[in-house]
Each structure stands twice: as C-alpha cells, then as structure tokens.
Amino acid sequence: MTPIRLLDLFRYYKQKGHQTAALQELESAILEKAPDVFNRDQQWYQTWSTPVAERAPDWIITRRQIAQVSGHNEALFDDLFMNDLNRLTKAAGMTSLNQRRMLVAQTCHETAGYKYMTEIGDRAYFTRMYDNRSDLGNGVGDGYKYRGCGVIQLTGKYNFSRFDRWMEQNGMKDDRIMEGTDYVANKYPFLCAICWIEENNWAALCDRGDIYECTRRLNGGYNGIDDRIWYYNRAKNYILQ
C-alpha cells in the first residue's frame, strides 16, 4: 500500500468539514507520539515561517547598470530582458569590461535607450521595402513578418533562419523563432544578434574599446557617433567591474 504524504493532503485541502476533522485526528495522534512537535521553536516551524532568500541572478550586467546607462527606471527592464542580455554576453564571449561597456553603449544608441526593439514603420512601409527581397530571403508577405528586430535590427527571413539554426545547434531549439519579429523581439531581443556578432568578430573589436572602430563595423560608417560616445562615457561611469 502506498503511504500517504502530507504534501498530498495539503494540496487538496479545501477546508471541508471532514478534512478539518481528519487533520485534528492526525494532530492528536502526532502529539501522542511527540508532545513537543508543534512548538514554535522546532526546526520544521522555522523553515515553514522563514522564506529562503532567492538566489541572486547570475548576471554580469545588472539591471541597475542598464538603468543608469540608458537613463530609464529599473522597473522597465524585466527578468526576460535582463536574462537575454546576459545570455548574449556569455554566448558571444563579451564578458570583459570593455566588451560589456561597448555592447550596452552601442545597443542603447541603436534602440534609443531600449525604447525601440523593432524597426519603426507601418506594414505598408515594410511591404514596400522588404517584400520579395532575394538578398534577405524574403517572399510575398515576409517584409513585415521579418522586419528589423532586436538591438541590432536582425532583418529578413534568411537572417532569422540563421538565428534559428544557431539556436538549434547550441541546444536551445525554439520552434517559434520563424514566427518572426513579433515573437523574437520580445523573447530574444539581444541573443538574436549572435550570428552577426560572431561573423563580424565584433566581440574582439569591442574588447579594444575603440568606439569608432566598433561603430564602423556595426554601422558601416559613423552615423550617430556623438550619441554613441555619450552612451559609452555613461557606460564607463556606471559599469565599473
């Protein structure tokens, strides 16, 4: 016969009369064997009444740092956002001080302080700009579906497919990635940049701490360089170790 577990009893406890009566009978039986068991100084009661502190997240870029550099309130950056940022940092090997500062500074600029995580425009604009673009792997209707996504604007069905393959090859297969921007921008706003970072050796450039070199590789020029420098200086002020 399978023994009864207290956890199972409490799981189905609905304060019914017969349930309460049974618990009172159980309590009496326990007290007969161990009169002190329900005293408040018992270890089981201390465990019951004192929550175990949650383990601090394993983040090498913190919520406070992101808030300080971006200039926004910490409450705007939920755990999903922070977990994905730190997942990219580790996956791309961008863990040095210079790399973390540069990553935050550049992505702050690209998204206006993480305000815009998808490309700005309406469906008609994306249809006109991106539908049937062979260089992006797009067919009819793909322009809007695979519009710019995440912190460096992953764009086009081909690039989404590369990210999908990277995820599968690294043991993180997600069958929803090819749903497009609406899903990926929310779930993987940072990690979706991994293929570009790896293929452009951007982590190594960021480690040198040269804002101009990193901007040229990311942007193809120096567009927004003053804003990028402003964010990088803030990153140096707030990301200290």
Backbone as numpy.savetxt, mean C-alpha at the origin, in Angstrom:
# Nx Ny Nz CAx CAy CAz Cx Cy Cz
-15.52 -39.25 21.38 -16.37 -38.05 21.38 -15.48 -36.80 21.38
-15.81 -35.85 20.50 -15.02 -34.61 20.41 -15.31 -33.72 21.61
-14.30 -33.27 22.36 -14.54 -32.42 23.53 -15.06 -31.05 23.14
-15.80 -30.43 24.05 -16.32 -29.08 23.84 -15.21 -28.06 24.09
-15.16 -27.02 23.25 -14.20 -25.93 23.46 -14.95 -24.67 23.88
-14.40 -23.98 24.88 -15.05 -22.76 25.35 -15.20 -21.72 24.25
-14.19 -21.64 23.37 -14.29 -20.67 22.28 -15.52 -20.94 21.42
-15.83 -22.21 21.19 -17.01 -22.56 20.40 -18.29 -22.16 21.13
-18.30 -22.35 22.46 -19.48 -21.97 23.23 -19.73 -20.47 23.13
-18.68 -19.68 23.30 -18.85 -18.23 23.28 -19.17 -17.70 21.88
-18.70 -18.40 20.88 -18.99 -17.98 19.51 -20.48 -17.97 19.23
-21.20 -18.91 19.84 -22.64 -19.04 19.57 -23.50 -18.55 20.73
-22.89 -17.86 21.69 -23.64 -17.37 22.84 -24.51 -16.17 22.43
-25.82 -16.28 22.60 -26.77 -15.24 22.19 -27.59 -14.73 23.39
-27.10 -14.99 24.58 -27.78 -14.58 25.81 -29.17 -15.21 25.95
-29.32 -16.36 25.37 -30.56 -17.11 25.55 -30.61 -17.65 26.98
-31.80 -17.85 27.50 -31.95 -18.31 28.86 -31.27 -19.63 29.13
-31.42 -20.58 28.20 -30.82 -21.89 28.43 -29.29 -21.83 28.34
-28.79 -20.89 27.52 -27.34 -20.75 27.41 -26.76 -20.15 28.70
-27.44 -19.14 29.23 -26.98 -18.52 30.48 -27.02 -19.51 31.63
-28.06 -20.29 31.68 -28.17 -21.29 32.74 -27.04 -22.31 32.63
-26.70 -22.72 31.42 -25.63 -23.69 31.23 -24.29 -23.11 31.66
-24.06 -21.84 31.36 -22.80 -21.22 31.77 -22.70 -21.10 33.29
-23.83 -20.83 33.94 -23.82 -20.78 35.40 -23.50 -22.14 35.99
-24.03 -23.20 35.37 -23.71 -24.56 35.82 -22.22 -24.85 35.63
-21.68 -24.42 34.48 -20.26 -24.64 34.21 -19.41 -23.89 35.22
-19.80 -22.64 35.51 -19.05 -21.85 36.48 -19.00 -22.53 37.85
-20.14 -23.08 38.30 -20.20 -23.77 39.60 -19.29 -24.99 39.60
-19.30 -25.72 38.50 -18.46 -26.92 38.42 -16.98 -26.56 38.46
-16.63 -25.47 37.79 -15.22 -25.04 37.78 -14.79 -24.59 39.17
-15.66 -23.83 39.84 -15.32 -23.33 41.17 -15.15 -24.44 42.19
-15.86 -25.52 41.98 -15.68 -26.67 42.88 -14.26 -27.22 42.79
-13.71 -27.23 41.61 -12.38 -27.79 41.38 -11.28 -26.75 41.66
-11.58 -25.46 41.34 -10.56 -24.41 41.47 -11.22 -23.14 41.99
-11.36 -23.02 43.31 -12.11 -21.91 43.91 -11.58 -20.52 43.54
-10.29 -20.40 43.25 -9.70 -19.07 42.97 -9.63 -18.73 41.49
-10.13 -19.59 40.63 -9.88 -19.43 39.20 -10.46 -18.15 38.62
-11.54 -17.59 39.24 -12.15 -16.39 38.69 -11.72 -15.11 39.41
-10.69 -15.21 40.24 -10.15 -14.01 40.87 -9.50 -13.11 39.81
-9.57 -11.80 40.01 -9.08 -10.87 38.99 -7.56 -10.84 38.87
-6.86 -11.42 39.84 -5.41 -11.44 39.73 -4.89 -12.66 38.98
-5.78 -13.49 38.47 -5.37 -14.66 37.69 -4.81 -14.22 36.33
-3.82 -14.96 35.85 -3.16 -14.58 34.60 -4.13 -14.56 33.43
-5.06 -15.51 33.38 -5.99 -15.55 32.25 -6.83 -14.28 32.18
-7.17 -13.73 33.37 -7.98 -12.52 33.39 -7.16 -11.30 32.95
-5.90 -11.27 33.31 -5.02 -10.20 32.86 -4.89 -10.21 31.34
-4.75 -11.40 30.78 -4.68 -11.54 29.32 -5.98 -11.08 28.67
-7.10 -11.45 29.28 -8.42 -11.11 28.76 -8.64 -9.59 28.76
-8.21 -8.92 29.79 -8.54 -7.50 29.98 -7.49 -6.55 29.42
-6.33 -7.05 29.03 -5.26 -6.18 28.54 -4.95 -6.50 27.08
-5.35 -5.64 26.15 -5.07 -5.91 24.73 -3.58 -5.99 24.47
-3.18 -6.91 23.63 -1.77 -7.00 23.21 -1.51 -5.90 22.21
-0.46 -5.14 22.45 -0.13 -4.04 21.53 0.13 -4.59 20.14
-0.45 -3.93 19.14 -0.24 -4.37 17.76 1.21 -4.11 17.35
1.75 -5.04 16.57 3.12 -4.89 16.08 3.19 -3.71 15.12
4.17 -2.88 15.30 4.34 -1.74 14.42 4.56 -2.22 12.99
3.96 -1.54 12.01 4.15 -1.94 10.61 5.64 -1.94 10.23
6.01 -2.86 9.38 7.40 -2.98 8.94 7.64 -2.01 7.78
7.59 -0.72 8.09 7.73 0.32 7.08 9.09 0.99 7.21
9.77 1.20 6.08 11.02 1.96 6.11 10.78 3.40 5.66
9.62 3.67 5.09 9.13 5.04 4.90 7.85 5.13 5.70
7.75 6.10 6.59 6.63 6.14 7.52 5.51 7.08 7.04
4.37 6.90 7.67 3.22 7.75 7.35 3.52 9.21 7.67
4.20 9.43 8.79 4.53 10.81 9.17 5.46 11.45 8.16
6.44 10.71 7.67 7.35 11.26 6.67 6.61 11.65 5.40
5.72 10.78 4.96 4.94 11.08 3.75 4.08 12.32 3.96
3.46 12.43 5.12 2.64 13.60 5.41 3.48 14.87 5.45
4.65 14.78 6.06 5.52 15.96 6.17 6.03 16.42 4.82
6.46 15.49 3.99 7.00 15.88 2.68 5.90 16.39 1.77
4.76 15.72 1.77 3.67 16.11 0.87 2.92 17.35 1.35
2.99 17.60 2.67 2.26 18.74 3.23 0.82 18.44 3.55
0.45 17.15 3.58 -0.93 16.76 3.87 -1.03 16.09 5.24
-2.26 15.94 5.70 -2.52 15.29 6.99 -2.23 13.79 6.91
-1.69 13.23 7.99 -1.38 11.80 8.03 -2.61 10.94 7.76
-3.78 11.41 8.18 -5.00 10.61 8.04 -5.35 10.31 6.59
-4.79 11.08 5.66 -5.09 10.85 4.24 -4.38 9.63 3.68
-3.38 9.12 4.39 -2.57 8.02 3.87 -2.86 6.74 4.67
-3.76 5.93 4.13 -4.18 4.73 4.84 -3.14 3.62 4.73
-3.41 2.51 5.41 -2.45 1.42 5.43 -2.24 0.82 4.04
-3.28 0.77 3.23 -3.14 0.21 1.88 -2.11 1.03 1.09
-2.23 2.35 1.17 -1.29 3.25 0.50 0.13 3.05 1.03
0.27 3.05 2.34 1.59 2.95 2.95 2.23 1.58 2.72
1.43 0.55 2.79 1.96 -0.80 2.55 2.49 -0.92 1.12
1.75 -0.34 0.17 2.18 -0.46 -1.23 3.43 0.37 -1.48
3.52 1.55 -0.88 4.73 2.36 -1.00 5.94 1.58 -0.50
5.82 0.98 0.65 6.95 0.25 1.22 7.21 -1.06 0.49
6.18 -1.64 -0.10 6.37 -2.84 -0.92 7.23 -2.50 -2.14
6.94 -1.38 -2.77 7.75 -0.97 -3.93 9.18 -0.66 -3.49
9.33 0.06 -2.39 10.66 0.43 -1.91 11.55 -0.80 -1.76
10.98 -1.86 -1.19 11.76 -3.08 -0.98 11.93 -3.87 -2.27
10.86 -3.97 -3.06 10.94 -4.75 -4.31 11.94 -4.16 -5.28
12.02 -2.83 -5.32 12.94 -2.15 -6.24 14.33 -1.97 -5.64
14.50 -2.36 -4.39 15.80 -2.18 -3.73 16.12 -0.73 -3.47
15.08 0.09 -3.26 15.29 1.53 -3.04 15.22 1.83 -1.55
16.14 1.26 -0.81 16.10 1.36 0.65 17.11 2.33 1.24
18.06 2.79 0.44 19.05 3.73 0.98 18.38 5.07 1.25
19.04 5.91 2.01 18.48 7.22 2.36 18.23 8.06 1.11
19.21 8.13 0.21 19.03 8.91 -1.02 17.89 8.37 -1.87
17.79 7.05 -1.97 16.75 6.44 -2.79 15.36 6.74 -2.25
15.20 6.63 -0.95 13.90 6.89 -0.35 13.50 8.35 -0.50
14.45 9.23 -0.29 14.16 10.65 -0.46 13.77 10.97 -1.90
14.52 10.43 -2.85 14.25 10.72 -4.25 12.92 10.13 -4.69
12.64 8.91 -4.26 11.37 8.28 -4.62 10.19 9.11 -4.15
10.22 9.54 -2.90 9.12 10.33 -2.36 9.03 11.68 -3.05
10.15 12.34 -3.25 10.15 13.66 -3.88 9.60 13.60 -5.31
10.11 12.67 -6.09 9.68 12.58 -7.49 8.21 12.18 -7.62
7.79 11.24 -6.79 6.40 10.81 -6.90 5.45 11.85 -6.33
5.91 12.64 -5.36 5.10 13.76 -4.89 4.86 14.75 -6.04
5.91 15.05 -6.77 5.73 15.97 -7.90 4.79 15.38 -8.95
5.00 14.13 -9.31 4.22 13.51 -10.38 2.73 13.46 -10.05
2.38 13.46 -8.78 0.97 13.29 -8.37 0.42 14.50 -7.63
1.15 15.63 -7.65 0.75 16.83 -6.91 0.54 16.51 -5.43
1.56 15.89 -4.84 1.48 15.53 -3.44 0.52 14.39 -3.17
0.47 13.43 -4.10 -0.38 12.23 -4.02 -1.88 12.56 -4.12
-2.17 13.69 -4.74 -3.57 14.07 -4.94 -4.16 13.37 -6.15
-3.37 13.22 -7.20 -3.87 12.63 -8.45 -3.13 11.32 -8.72
-3.80 10.21 -8.50 -3.18 8.90 -8.69 -3.59 8.27 -10.02
-4.40 8.99 -10.79 -4.72 8.58 -12.16 -4.59 9.80 -13.06
-4.39 9.56 -14.33 -4.23 10.65 -15.29 -5.50 11.49 -15.36
-5.33 12.79 -15.46 -6.47 13.71 -15.48 -7.05 13.79 -16.89
-8.36 13.70 -16.99 -9.05 13.78 -18.27 -10.35 13.01 -18.24
-11.19 13.22 -19.25 -12.45 12.48 -19.31 -12.34 11.32 -20.30
-13.39 10.53 -20.37 -13.36 9.34 -21.22 -13.11 9.69 -22.69
-13.71 10.79 -23.16 -13.53 11.18 -24.56 -12.06 11.50 -24.85
-11.42 12.16 -23.89 -10.00 12.51 -24.07 -9.14 11.25 -24.18
-9.35 10.29 -23.28 -8.53 9.08 -23.30 -8.83 8.22 -24.53
-10.07 8.23 -24.95 -10.42 7.49 -26.17 -9.68 8.08 -27.37
-9.68 9.40 -27.44 -9.01 10.09 -28.55 -7.49 9.90 -28.50
-6.93 9.96 -27.31 -5.47 9.91 -27.16 -4.89 8.49 -27.24
-5.61 7.51 -26.72 -4.99 6.21 -26.49 -5.64 5.02 -27.18
-6.89 5.14 -27.63 -7.51 3.99 -28.30 -6.73 3.62 -29.57
-6.63 2.32 -29.81 -6.00 1.80 -31.04 -4.54 2.24 -31.18
-3.86 2.43 -30.05 -2.43 2.78 -30.08 -1.63 1.49 -30.02
-1.03 1.10 -31.15 -0.27 -0.15 -31.19 0.96 -0.09 -30.29
1.53 1.11 -30.12 2.71 1.23 -29.26 2.39 0.98 -27.79
1.11 1.10 -27.45 0.67 0.84 -26.07 -0.05 -0.50 -25.95
-0.21 -1.18 -27.09 -0.93 -2.45 -27.07 -2.43 -2.27 -26.94
-2.93 -1.08 -27.25 -4.33 -0.77 -27.05 -5.18 -1.03 -28.28
-6.40 -1.51 -28.03 -7.41 -1.64 -29.07 -8.55 -0.70 -28.79
-9.70 -0.98 -29.35 -10.89 -0.16 -29.12 -11.30 -0.26 -27.65
-11.52 0.89 -27.01 -11.97 0.93 -25.63 -10.87 0.82 -24.59
-9.64 0.59 -25.04 -8.55 0.41 -24.07 -7.95 1.73 -23.59
-8.22 2.81 -24.32 -7.63 4.09 -23.94 -8.02 4.53 -22.54
-9.30 4.45 -22.24 -9.77 4.83 -20.91 -9.44 3.75 -19.89
-9.62 2.50 -20.25 -9.41 1.39 -19.32 -7.99 1.36 -18.80
-7.01 1.66 -19.67 -5.61 1.60 -19.29 -4.96 2.97 -19.35
-5.69 3.99 -18.91 -5.15 5.35 -18.85 -4.08 5.43 -17.76
-3.38 6.55 -17.70 -2.28 6.72 -16.76 -2.64 6.35 -15.34
-1.77 5.59 -14.69 -2.10 4.96 -13.42 -0.93 5.00 -12.45
-1.19 5.38 -11.21 -0.15 5.30 -10.18 0.82 6.46 -10.21
1.89 6.32 -9.45 2.78 7.46 -9.19 3.65 7.86 -10.36
3.84 6.98 -11.35 4.56 7.43 -12.55 3.74 7.17 -13.81
2.42 7.05 -13.62 1.49 6.99 -14.74 1.74 5.82 -15.69
1.64 4.62 -15.16 1.64 3.41 -15.99 0.50 3.53 -16.99
0.79 3.37 -18.29 -0.21 3.64 -19.31 -0.19 2.56 -20.39
-1.37 2.12 -20.81 -1.49 1.20 -21.93 -1.58 -0.26 -21.53
-2.32 -1.02 -22.32 -2.55 -2.43 -22.03 -1.25 -3.23 -21.98
-0.32 -2.90 -22.86 0.96 -3.61 -22.89 1.69 -3.47 -21.55
1.74 -2.24 -21.01 2.45 -2.01 -19.76 1.72 -2.62 -18.57
0.41 -2.63 -18.60 -0.34 -3.32 -17.56 -0.06 -4.82 -17.61
0.06 -5.35 -18.82 0.36 -6.78 -18.98 1.74 -7.11 -18.42
2.70 -6.24 -18.63 4.04 -6.46 -18.07 3.99 -6.48 -16.55
3.23 -5.56 -15.96 3.10 -5.55 -14.51 2.40 -6.81 -14.03
1.40 -7.24 -14.76 0.68 -8.47 -14.42 1.64 -9.66 -14.40
2.51 -9.75 -15.41 3.49 -10.85 -15.46 4.49 -10.74 -14.33
4.94 -9.52 -14.02 5.89 -9.33 -12.93 5.30 -9.83 -11.61
4.05 -9.50 -11.39 3.38 -9.93 -10.16 3.33 -11.45 -10.07
2.97 -12.08 -11.17 2.88 -13.55 -11.17 4.26 -14.17 -10.95
5.26 -13.64 -11.62 6.63 -14.19 -11.50 7.21 -14.02 -10.10
6.68 -13.04 -9.36 7.18 -12.78 -8.02 6.23 -13.26 -6.93
5.38 -14.22 -7.30 4.52 -14.86 -6.33 3.39 -14.02 -5.79
2.96 -12.99 -6.55 1.88 -12.12 -6.09 0.77 -12.00 -7.14
0.50 -13.07 -7.83 -0.47 -13.06 -8.92 -1.80 -12.47 -8.45
-2.35 -11.56 -9.24 -3.63 -10.93 -8.94 -4.43 -10.90 -10.25
-5.46 -11.70 -10.32 -6.23 -11.83 -11.55 -7.00 -10.57 -11.93
-7.01 -9.59 -11.06 -7.79 -8.38 -11.33 -6.96 -7.25 -11.96
-5.67 -7.42 -12.08 -4.83 -6.34 -12.59 -5.27 -5.87 -13.98
-5.64 -6.82 -14.82 -6.02 -6.43 -16.18 -7.41 -5.79 -16.25
-8.04 -5.60 -15.10 -9.25 -4.78 -15.07 -8.91 -3.33 -15.38
-7.64 -2.98 -15.17 -7.19 -1.65 -15.59 -6.97 -0.66 -14.47
-6.97 0.61 -14.84 -6.58 1.71 -13.96 -7.43 1.83 -12.71
-8.73 1.66 -12.84 -9.60 1.86 -11.67 -9.22 0.93 -10.53
-8.78 -0.27 -10.84 -8.37 -1.22 -9.80 -6.93 -1.00 -9.38
-6.03 -0.91 -10.33 -4.60 -0.87 -10.03 -4.21 0.42 -9.31
-4.77 1.54 -9.68 -4.41 2.81 -9.05 -4.75 2.81 -7.57
-5.78 2.08 -7.19 -6.17 2.00 -5.79 -5.38 0.94 -5.04
-5.13 -0.21 -5.67 -4.50 -1.34 -4.98 -2.97 -1.28 -5.05
-2.42 -0.84 -6.20 -0.97 -0.84 -6.38 -0.47 0.50 -6.94
-0.77 1.61 -6.27 -0.38 2.91 -6.82 1.13 3.09 -6.97
1.89 2.41 -6.12 3.35 2.48 -6.20 3.94 1.27 -6.91
3.52 0.09 -6.52 4.14 -1.12 -7.05 3.98 -1.23 -8.56
2.96 -0.61 -9.13 2.77 -0.69 -10.58 3.90 0.01 -11.35
4.78 0.73 -10.63 5.92 1.38 -11.28 7.14 0.47 -11.35
7.07 -0.72 -10.81 8.25 -1.56 -10.64 8.93 -1.92 -11.95
8.18 -2.24 -12.99 8.80 -2.64 -14.26 9.61 -1.50 -14.86
9.05 -0.29 -14.83 9.77 0.86 -15.37 11.04 1.11 -14.56
10.95 1.05 -13.25 12.11 1.31 -12.39 13.23 0.31 -12.68
12.86 -0.96 -12.79 13.87 -1.99 -13.04 14.49 -1.83 -14.42
13.68 -1.60 -15.42 14.20 -1.54 -16.79 15.02 -0.28 -17.05
14.80 0.75 -16.27 15.54 2.00 -16.46 16.64 2.21 -15.43
16.87 1.19 -14.62 17.94 1.26 -13.61 17.82 2.52 -12.77
16.58 2.91 -12.50 16.32 4.17 -11.82 16.76 4.14 -10.36
16.70 2.96 -9.73 17.11 2.85 -8.33 18.57 3.28 -8.16
19.42 2.85 -9.10 20.84 3.20 -9.02 21.04 4.70 -9.20
20.26 5.30 -10.11 20.36 6.75 -10.31 19.94 7.49 -9.05
18.84 7.03 -8.44 18.34 7.71 -7.24 19.34 7.62 -6.10
20.10 6.56 -6.06 21.08 6.38 -4.98 22.18 7.44 -5.04
22.41 8.00 -6.22 23.44 9.04 -6.36 22.96 10.38 -5.82
21.65 10.54 -5.70 21.11 11.78 -5.15 21.14 12.97 -6.09
21.25 12.71 -7.40 21.29 13.80 -8.38 19.88 14.03 -8.91
19.23 15.09 -8.46 17.85 15.36 -8.82 17.69 15.58 -10.32
18.68 16.18 -10.96 18.61 16.44 -12.40 18.71 15.13 -13.19
19.64 14.29 -12.82 19.82 13.02 -13.51 18.57 12.14 -13.37
18.02 12.09 -12.17 16.83 11.27 -11.93 15.62 11.81 -12.67
15.50 13.13 -12.71 14.38 13.76 -13.42 14.47 13.51 -14.91
15.67 13.64 -15.47 15.84 13.42 -16.91 15.47 12.00 -17.31
15.85 11.02 -16.48 15.52 9.63 -16.80 14.00 9.39 -16.69
13.38 10.02 -15.71 11.94 9.81 -15.49 11.09 10.59 -16.47
11.50 11.81 -16.75 10.66 12.74 -17.50 11.09 12.93 -18.95
12.33 12.56 -19.27 12.85 12.82 -20.61 13.40 14.22 -20.75
13.31 14.99 -19.69 13.80 16.36 -19.68 13.78 16.86 -18.25
13.53 18.16 -18.08 13.53 18.74 -16.73 12.21 19.42 -16.40
11.14 18.89 -16.94 9.82 19.47 -16.67 9.53 19.45 -15.17
9.13 20.62 -14.64 8.78 20.72 -13.22 9.96 20.62 -12.29
11.15 20.94 -12.75 12.35 20.72 -11.95 12.34 21.52 -10.65
11.81 22.74 -10.67 11.79 23.55 -9.45 10.91 22.89 -8.38
9.79 22.37 -8.81 8.88 21.69 -7.87 9.52 20.41 -7.35
10.20 19.70 -8.21 10.88 18.47 -7.80 11.97 18.77 -6.77
12.72 19.83 -7.01 13.76 20.23 -6.07 13.15 20.62 -4.72
12.02 21.33 -4.77 11.34 21.74 -3.54 10.94 20.52 -2.72
10.36 19.52 -3.37 9.98 18.29 -2.66 11.22 17.53 -2.17
12.29 17.54 -2.96 13.49 16.81 -2.56 14.12 17.45 -1.32
14.11 18.77 -1.27 14.63 19.45 -0.08 13.79 19.13 1.15
12.48 19.05 0.97 11.62 18.66 2.09 11.92 17.22 2.51
12.13 16.35 1.53 12.46 14.96 1.84 13.75 14.88 2.64
14.71 15.70 2.28 15.99 15.70 3.03 15.80 16.22 4.45
14.82 17.10 4.63 14.55 17.65 5.96 13.81 16.67 6.87
12.96 15.83 6.25 12.08 15.00 7.06 12.43 13.50 7.04
13.09 13.04 6.02 13.51 11.64 5.99 14.99 11.62 6.37
15.23 11.36 7.63 16.57 11.61 8.19 17.38 10.35 8.42
16.73 9.18 8.35 17.49 7.94 8.58 16.80 6.76 7.91
